[in-house]
């Protein structure tokens, strides 16, 4: 079996929550780049790979087959160009980029270099979402008519760099969280988004970016979807998921308010660095279920389907049953499935550059619709 050699650009939170997937026997972590010496030291201790302080040096490493780009959003486009220029296959974190023209340039440079380009992780990779898609495609429940997605978290009050609170640099919940929710809804609704109507909220001057949004998406197949997200650290929709968190971990409702208390306890950047990979307070939380992104209900002609952390709840015309899924042996294994299929088996990925560009187009339309107070028709889809 061919083993893909992975080089990681950026050892921040995105890498930390993705690291478990790289235990898959089809891949091997061989190198990493990050400006933080403590992160590089931990990577070397954990994985024994080569370490660099520049992404350019990482991309030039002849022992790397795939570059996983987990740097801040504004660097995704230039780092993709770097990787492709050295003939590396590319797994780039969501959102793919901040501008549609950058997405197109990333797609073009990967195609010209003859390398695979996959965008993720996003939560449409999660096994319960994929199982829901399979149930839809079976035809047993008829066509999708409506999708409802809702998530309430403490996103805006987790320790942040200043750019993470600046929409211009990809900060806020639309760039970061709609990238998940839009991805899920597009995958399940099965059509192209043709219109977006949205509202966004910026309700805390100390966190001057979008902390909430609600939007209605219309699809060209007649389906429609409503999306609601709040990161203001009040209500927590994990209550609806049996207190299983987004990463599949157990949650303790007695910890209510901990995000705000942590921010009030000291220097925000210092707290973030301490919790980051390589920091003294970094810790991994083992999953007890599949990952999720809040409440999702798919209304079909003959039933409603609800993906949950342990399977899919089916509410049919004449039955109500639970389709249980086995627990994941490797978290986010589905990302490796798609990466390996694209690179080794030459199969077209679902989460391609074109697909991710469509997600970004919807996210940008959310911002524009809220700003201008109008419906936004989409073209690229």
HUCORNOR-V623472 format. One record per residue. RES is the residue in one small letter. SS is DSSP state (h for helix, s for strand, l for the rest). PHI is phi in degrees with one decimal (999 if undefined). Layout:
# HUCORNOR-V623472
[[RES	SS	PHI] [RES	SS	PHI]]
This chain:
# HUCORNOR-V623472
[[x	l	999] [x	l	-69.6] [x	l	-108.1] [x	s	-81.3] [x	s	-94.7] [x	s	-102.4] [x	s	-112.5] [x	s	-105.0] [x	s	-102.9] [x	l	104.6] [x	l	-109.5] [x	l	-88.0] [x	h	-64.1] [x	h	-57.3] [x	h	-65.6] [x	h	-58.8] [x	h	-84.6] [x	h	-95.2] [x	h	-56.4] [x	h	-59.5] [x	h	-64.1] [x	h	-79.7] [x	h	-80.1] [x	l	-58.1] [x	l	-66.0] [x	l	-82.3] [x	s	-132.1] [x	s	-145.8] [x	s	-79.0] [x	s	-119.4] [x	s	-161.6] [x	s	-154.1] [x	s	-131.1] [x	l	-165.9] [x	l	-75.2] [x	l	-90.8] [x	h	-62.7] [x	h	-67.2] [x	h	-68.2] [x	h	-64.4] [x	h	-64.3] [x	h	-67.9] [x	h	-59.7] [x	h	-63.7] [x	h	-68.4] [x	h	-77.6] [x	h	-123.5] [x	l	68.0] [x	l	-88.7] [x	s	-79.2] [x	s	-128.3] [x	s	-138.1] [x	l	-97.6] [x	l	-128.2] [x	h	-65.7] [x	h	-60.5] [x	h	-65.5] [x	h	-61.3] [x	h	-64.7] [x	l	-82.1] [x	l	-67.1] [x	l	-68.6] [x	l	-89.3] [x	l	-108.0] [x	l	-94.1] [x	s	-129.6] [x	s	-103.4] [x	s	-93.5] [x	s	-93.0] [x	l	-123.4] [x	l	-82.0] [x	l	-54.7] [x	h	-51.9] [x	h	-67.8] [x	h	-103.2] [x	h	-59.9] [x	h	-65.7] [x	h	-64.3] [x	h	-72.8] [x	h	-64.5] [x	h	-60.7] [x	h	-60.9] [x	h	-61.5] [x	h	-63.9] [x	h	-64.2] [x	l	-102.0] [x	l	73.3] [x	l	-92.9] [x	s	-68.2] [x	s	-131.3] [x	s	-115.5] [x	s	-114.9] [x	l	-64.7] [x	l	-80.0] [x	l	-65.7] [x	l	-54.4] [x	l	-162.7] [x	l	-105.3] [x	l	-136.3] [x	h	-62.8] [x	h	-65.9] [x	h	-69.3] [x	h	-59.6] [x	h	-61.6] [x	h	-63.9] [x	h	-64.3] [x	h	-61.9] [x	h	-65.2] [x	h	-70.4] [x	h	-67.7] [x	h	-64.2] [x	h	-62.5] [x	h	-81.2] [x	l	71.2] [x	l	-116.2] [x	l	-76.2] [x	s	-128.8] [x	s	-125.4] [x	s	-113.1] [x	l	167.8] [x	l	-82.8] [x	l	-131.9] [x	h	-75.7] [x	h	-74.9] [x	h	-75.4] [x	l	-60.7] [x	h	-56.4] [x	h	-63.7] [x	h	-68.7] [x	h	-65.0] [x	h	-66.5] [x	h	-61.8] [x	h	-61.6] [x	h	-60.9] [x	h	-63.3] [x	h	-62.9] [x	h	-69.9] [x	l	-67.2] [x	l	83.0] [x	l	-67.2] [x	l	-115.2] [x	l	76.6] [x	l	-73.4] [x	s	-72.2] [x	s	-112.2] [x	s	-154.5] [x	s	-127.8] [x	s	-117.1] [x	s	-131.6] [x	s	-145.9] [x	s	-149.9] [x	s	-121.7] [x	l	-140.0] [x	l	-106.4] [x	h	-49.7] [x	h	-71.8] [x	h	-109.5] [x	l	-77.3] [x	l	-57.5] [x	l	-131.3] [x	l	-74.8] [x	h	-56.7] [x	h	-67.8] [x	h	-74.9] [x	h	-110.8] [x	l	-123.2] [x	h	-57.3] [x	h	-58.4] [x	h	-102.4] [x	l	88.2] [x	l	-81.9] [x	l	90.2] [x	h	-79.7] [x	h	-70.0] [x	h	-65.5] [x	h	-89.2] [x	l	-106.3] [x	h	-62.0] [x	h	-57.7] [x	h	-80.0] [x	h	-67.3] [x	h	-62.4] [x	h	-59.6] [x	h	-61.2] [x	h	-66.5] [x	h	-63.3] [x	h	-63.0] [x	h	-82.6] [x	h	-73.6] [x	l	75.9] [x	l	-141.5] [x	l	-88.3] [x	s	-72.9] [x	s	-109.2] [x	s	-154.1] [x	s	-134.8] [x	s	-129.4] [x	s	-144.6] [x	s	-132.5] [x	s	-127.8] [x	s	-122.8] [x	l	-124.7] [x	l	-111.5] [x	l	-129.9] [x	l	-58.7] [x	l	-79.6] [x	l	-127.6] [x	l	-80.9] [x	l	-146.3] [x	l	-65.7] [x	l	-109.7] [x	s	-156.2] [x	s	-154.1] [x	s	-139.9] [x	s	-152.0] [x	s	-119.0] [x	s	-109.5] [x	s	-107.4] [x	s	-106.6] [x	l	-73.0] [x	l	-93.6] [x	l	95.6] [x	l	-72.8] [x	s	-142.5] [x	s	-142.6] [x	s	-113.5] [x	s	-122.2] [x	s	-129.7] [x	s	-143.5] [x	s	-137.0] [x	l	-112.2] [x	l	-89.6] [x	l	61.2] [x	l	-114.0] [x	l	-62.2] [x	l	-123.5] [x	h	-73.2] [x	h	-62.3] [x	h	-58.5] [x	h	-77.6] [x	h	-109.6] [x	l	67.3] [x	l	56.0] [x	s	-101.8] [x	l	-82.1] [x	l	-55.5] [x	l	-87.3] [x	l	81.3] [x	l	-93.9] [x	s	-69.4] [x	l	-111.6] [x	l	-112.6] [x	h	-62.7] [x	h	-72.5] [x	h	-86.2] [x	l	-52.2] [x	l	86.8] [x	h	-66.6] [x	h	-64.1] [x	h	-66.1] [x	h	-63.9] [x	h	-62.7] [x	h	-61.4] [x	h	-76.0] [x	l	-88.7] [x	l	175.4] [x	l	-65.6] [x	h	-62.7] [x	h	-66.1] [x	h	-64.9] [x	h	-63.7] [x	h	-61.1] [x	h	-63.5] [x	h	-65.9] [x	h	-85.3] [x	l	-70.1] [x	l	-53.4] [x	l	95.6] [x	l	-80.0] [x	l	-66.7] [x	l	-105.6] [x	l	-68.3] [x	l	-151.2] [x	l	-98.1] [x	l	-107.7] [x	l	-67.5] [x	l	-76.8] [x	l	-117.4] [x	l	-158.8] [x	l	-74.7] [x	l	-72.3] [x	l	-154.1] [x	l	-135.4] [x	l	78.6] [x	s	-79.5] [x	s	-134.6] [x	s	-128.9] [x	s	-104.6] [x	s	-95.2] [x	s	-105.1] [x	l	-61.5] [x	l	-121.0] [x	s	161.3] [x	s	-110.7] [x	s	-116.1] [x	s	-127.1] [x	s	-67.5] [x	s	-130.8] [x	l	-62.2] [x	l	-117.8] [x	s	161.0] [x	s	-128.1] [x	s	-87.1] [x	s	-113.6] [x	s	-112.4] [x	s	-95.0] [x	l	-60.7] [x	l	-128.8] [x	l	-152.1] [x	s	-136.9] [x	s	-143.5] [x	s	-111.6] [x	s	-96.4] [x	s	-79.1] [x	l	-108.3] [x	l	-64.6] [x	l	-67.5] [x	l	-71.4] [x	l	-76.9] [x	l	-126.9] [x	l	-63.2] [x	l	58.2] [x	h	-57.4] [x	h	-62.2] [x	h	-66.4] [x	h	-67.0] [x	h	-53.9] [x	h	-71.5] [x	h	-61.9] [x	h	-65.1] [x	h	-63.5] [x	h	-72.3] [x	h	-80.6] [x	l	-88.9] [x	l	-97.4] [x	l	59.8] [x	l	-95.4] [x	l	-66.2] [x	l	-76.5] [x	l	-68.5] [x	l	-91.3] [x	s	-78.3] [x	h	-61.4] [x	h	-63.5] [x	h	-63.2] [x	h	-67.1] [x	h	-62.1] [x	h	-63.0] [x	h	-63.0] [x	h	-65.4] [x	h	-58.7] [x	h	-65.6] [x	h	-61.2] [x	h	-64.3] [x	h	-67.5] [x	h	-59.4] [x	h	-62.7] [x	h	-69.0] [x	h	-61.1] [x	h	-65.6] [x	h	-70.0] [x	h	-98.0] [x	l	70.0] [x	l	-138.1] [x	l	-70.8] [x	s	-113.8] [x	s	-77.8] [x	l	-105.1] [x	l	-116.7] [x	l	-74.4] [x	l	54.4]]
